[in-house]
Structures are given as structure tokens and as C-alpha cells.
Amino acid sequence: MLVHIVFAHPSHESFTGTVLGAFCDGLAEAGQRYTMSDLYRMGFDPVLDATQYERESTYQAAWPVPDDVAAEQAKLDAADAWVFVYPVWWTDCPAILKGWFDRVWSVGYAYEPGHVNANRALPHLVASMRPAKLALVLCTAGHTEAELRVSGCYQAMETTMMTDRIASRAAEKRFVVFGGSADVDHDAWAAQRVAHLDEARRLGRNLA
């Protein structure tokens, strides 16, 4: 199995970076190959410019996409599984990853719109994306999963990522939150941190 990881955090020294490392260790233990889009280190441009906006908003699937977008799409199509690793910031992923979806999930590749409006049908568009066997989301958060569920933030994040962004683009999908990093009880967080890293490693080892 070839796994493609999309990592969105400015620091590999962060807890999110440590989760990524544990997960990759698990992949290595299982003999799984992986590629990675490290968005901050790549300097990925998350801004949908006027030209690409025109392509998307007028559903011009035949128009070429920018080279950096085509490169990301090729990495996804080559992989059997996609893994997204990022911190939760204001109940969503970092802006660089949101912009990655804005640009990479392009018309004709990730979706095929049925119409512009109720009175103007579009020609049939066939999305060219190769669906993944699995999409796994690993995100870190200051609040615990229980706290995020009580507030409704967990459900909102899961719906946005799994129902809208991933949807039927992967045969199987899973959303995992490694929460509690804002716990003022440092001993409690230290124990939880170890448990989270063990789980990240296990997920990598058992991904197949």
C-alpha cells in the first residue's frame, strides 16, 4: 500500500509534528511506503487566484490547472490511502490546508457539478480523481474529544472533513482527534500524550 500524507503545521517540533512522526514510525514498522506533502515546508500557495477562480466558478473542467495543483493531484492518484495530519485551529484545519482543498479539489478532478442553476444544464463532467481505499484524518486539539463533543465542535469538524471534503472520494474514512493538549494538569497531559502517540503509531502500523 502506498500512503500519501498531507501535513499542515509550521513546526515538526510541535505535538502535531510528534504525532506525524509516531504515525510514520508505525508505517515503517509495517513496511508501508509513503509520500508526503508538507505544506508549510513546500511553501504551498493556498490562495485561489483570479484565473483559477474563473476556472472553478464557470466549471471549465477542460482548462488546465496550475502546475502545483497538478502535482498534488498526481500524488493523490498514485496513493492507495490518504492521511491528513493537522492541528485544530478555531474548529477547523489551518488556512493552508483549507486553501489546499480549495485549489486541489478542482472541478473535473474532485467533483462533477450537475448544473450552474435551475435553468441552465451543464454538459456531463466526469471527475478524474482516483478514489482512495482509505482516508484517515489525524488532528490535534487543545480540548479533549469529550469537551469537543459537548460543545458540538467535534461533530462540526467531522462533518466538514468527512462528509463534505472526503465524502465518497474514499471507500473508507476515519476521523481521529488527539485532544487535551491545553490541560493545565501537566501530569495528566503527559500521560495522555503518551497514549496519543502510542495510538498514532498503532494506526500507522495497522493501516493496511
Summary of the structure (lengths in Angstrom):
residues: 208
radius of gyration: 18.0
end to end distance: 7.0
largest distance: 61.5
contacts: 628
relative contact order: 0.19
helix: 45%
strand: 23%
